[in-house]
Amino acid sequence: MNTNTIEDKFILGGHEFTSRFILGSGKFSLDLVKACVEKAGAQIITLALRRANEGGLANILDYIPDNVTLLPNTSGARNAKEAVRIARLSRELGCGDFVKIEVVHDSKYLLPDNYETIKATEILAKEGFVVMPYMYPDLNAARALADAGAACIMPLGSPIGSNKGLSTRDFIQILIDEIDLPIIVDAGIGRPSQACDAMEMGAAAVMANTAVATAGNVPLMAEAFKKAIEAGRSAYLSGLGRTIEHGASASSPLTGFLQD
């Protein structure tokens, strides 16, 4: 299969993107945000509403290029009602119709509340939002989110900020196989190789924040993630080679080359 002939579109809510790297901004210093967006080639960047300090000394919006789609998140929401209120406020502030739903009331493990997330998704989808719900990878919850009008499903790879990688790999694969929406791996991806792995599985995109923000050279790490995600996508589209569980298979003939 020639990847050059494949029409590979990444579409969310009727919007088409060429980059499959979604960049989180929660842990970046403001002076690095713009540089990282440029190095990562990201076309979507998250925005915690509490960081958009209108009239303040440092407005994160001033550091994000105009051609980048803002993805406000509902970070801090403990239930559906709070998430809906934050989403509506973000739209009123001019952040657009995209919204990442985060509903977390577990302060120890920071795991998303799938049930409250479904409620918020249904309300906001009916109001015309492009709803991107962050969730614990559960097939039944993912189906409910799809029925509620979600534009994609964003399962966590491992606990947020942990950099542990794809701890929920098997469950994410089930979602990729069974849900007819883009599956965007979010939270816990710690290395470019893990992002590549997620893309090889068939994920539509990867979101990263902590892994980039805590690197020794932040712009360079952002670029490394970009390249890893592109490589993983190309590998997935090419059709990965078979895996042999036992024994081996010669890549070159083992007989005949010594014969006259």
ChimeraX attribute file (.defattr): number of C-alpha atoms within 10 A of each C-alpha:
attribute: neighborCount
match mode: 1-to-1
recipient: residues
	/A:1	8
	/A:2	8
	/A:3	14
	/A:4	9
	/A:5	7
	/A:6	10
	/A:7	7
	/A:8	12
	/A:9	13
	/A:10	15
	/A:11	15
	/A:12	17
	/A:13	15
	/A:14	9
	/A:15	10
	/A:16	10
	/A:17	15
	/A:18	12
	/A:19	18
	/A:20	23
	/A:21	28
	/A:22	25
	/A:23	27
	/A:24	26
	/A:25	23
	/A:26	17
	/A:27	14
	/A:28	16
	/A:29	10
	/A:30	18
	/A:31	11
	/A:32	14
	/A:33	26
	/A:34	17
	/A:35	18
	/A:36	23
	/A:37	25
	/A:38	16
	/A:39	18
	/A:40	22
	/A:41	21
	/A:42	23
	/A:43	19
	/A:44	22
	/A:45	22
	/A:46	20
	/A:47	25
	/A:48	19
	/A:49	20
	/A:50	14
	/A:51	15
	/A:52	18
	/A:53	12
	/A:54	12
	/A:55	7
	/A:56	9
	/A:57	7
	/A:58	14
	/A:59	14
	/A:60	21
	/A:61	18
	/A:62	12
	/A:63	15
	/A:64	21
	/A:65	15
	/A:66	9
	/A:67	8
	/A:68	14
	/A:69	20
	/A:70	21
	/A:71	26
	/A:72	25
	/A:73	26
	/A:74	26
	/A:75	19
	/A:76	16
	/A:77	19
	/A:78	19
	/A:79	18
	/A:80	24
	/A:81	15
	/A:82	15
	/A:83	28
	/A:84	21
	/A:85	14
	/A:86	23
	/A:87	25
	/A:88	17
	/A:89	14
	/A:90	24
	/A:91	15
	/A:92	11
	/A:93	11
	/A:94	9
	/A:95	20
	/A:96	17
	/A:97	22
	/A:98	24
	/A:99	29
	/A:100	24
	/A:101	31
	/A:102	26
	/A:103	30
	/A:104	24
	/A:105	15
	/A:106	11
	/A:107	8
	/A:108	6
	/A:109	10
	/A:110	13
	/A:111	19
	/A:112	24
	/A:113	19
	/A:114	22
	/A:115	15
	/A:116	19
	/A:117	25
	/A:118	25
	/A:119	18
	/A:120	26
	/A:121	30
	/A:122	20
	/A:123	17
	/A:124	23
	/A:125	18
	/A:126	12
	/A:127	11
	/A:128	12
	/A:129	23
	/A:130	24
	/A:131	29
	/A:132	27
	/A:133	29
	/A:134	26
	/A:135	27
	/A:136	23
	/A:137	24
	/A:138	14
	/A:139	16
	/A:140	10
	/A:141	17
	/A:142	26
	/A:143	18
	/A:144	17
	/A:145	26
	/A:146	20
	/A:147	12
	/A:148	19
	/A:149	20
	/A:150	27
	/A:151	23
	/A:152	25
	/A:153	29
	/A:154	28
	/A:155	24
	/A:156	27
	/A:157	29
	/A:158	22
	/A:159	21
	/A:160	19
	/A:161	16
	/A:162	14
	/A:163	19
	/A:164	17
	/A:165	23
	/A:166	23
	/A:167	14
	/A:168	16
	/A:169	18
	/A:170	11
	/A:171	18
	/A:172	27
	/A:173	16
	/A:174	13
	/A:175	23
	/A:176	20
	/A:177	13
	/A:178	12
	/A:179	15
	/A:180	12
	/A:181	18
	/A:182	21
	/A:183	26
	/A:184	28
	/A:185	29
	/A:186	26
	/A:187	28
	/A:188	25
	/A:189	30
	/A:190	24
	/A:191	21
	/A:192	23
	/A:193	18
	/A:194	22
	/A:195	31
	/A:196	25
	/A:197	22
	/A:198	28
	/A:199	27
	/A:200	22
	/A:201	18
	/A:202	20
	/A:203	26
	/A:204	23
	/A:205	23
	/A:206	26
	/A:207	23
	/A:208	27
	/A:209	25
	/A:210	22
	/A:211	24
	/A:212	27
	/A:213	22
	/A:214	13
	/A:215	14
	/A:216	9
	/A:217	10
	/A:218	19
	/A:219	20
	/A:220	16
	/A:221	21
	/A:222	27
	/A:223	19
	/A:224	18
	/A:225	28
	/A:226	24
	/A:227	19
	/A:228	20
	/A:229	27
	/A:230	19
	/A:231	18
	/A:232	23
	/A:233	25
	/A:234	19
	/A:235	19
	/A:236	18
	/A:237	17
	/A:238	15
	/A:239	11
	/A:240	11
	/A:241	7
	/A:242	6
	/A:243	7
	/A:244	8
	/A:245	6
	/A:246	6
	/A:247	5
	/A:248	8
	/A:249	8
	/A:250	6
	/A:251	6
	/A:252	6
	/A:253	8
	/A:254	8
	/A:255	7
	/A:256	7
	/A:257	7
	/A:258	6
	/A:259	5
	/A:260	4
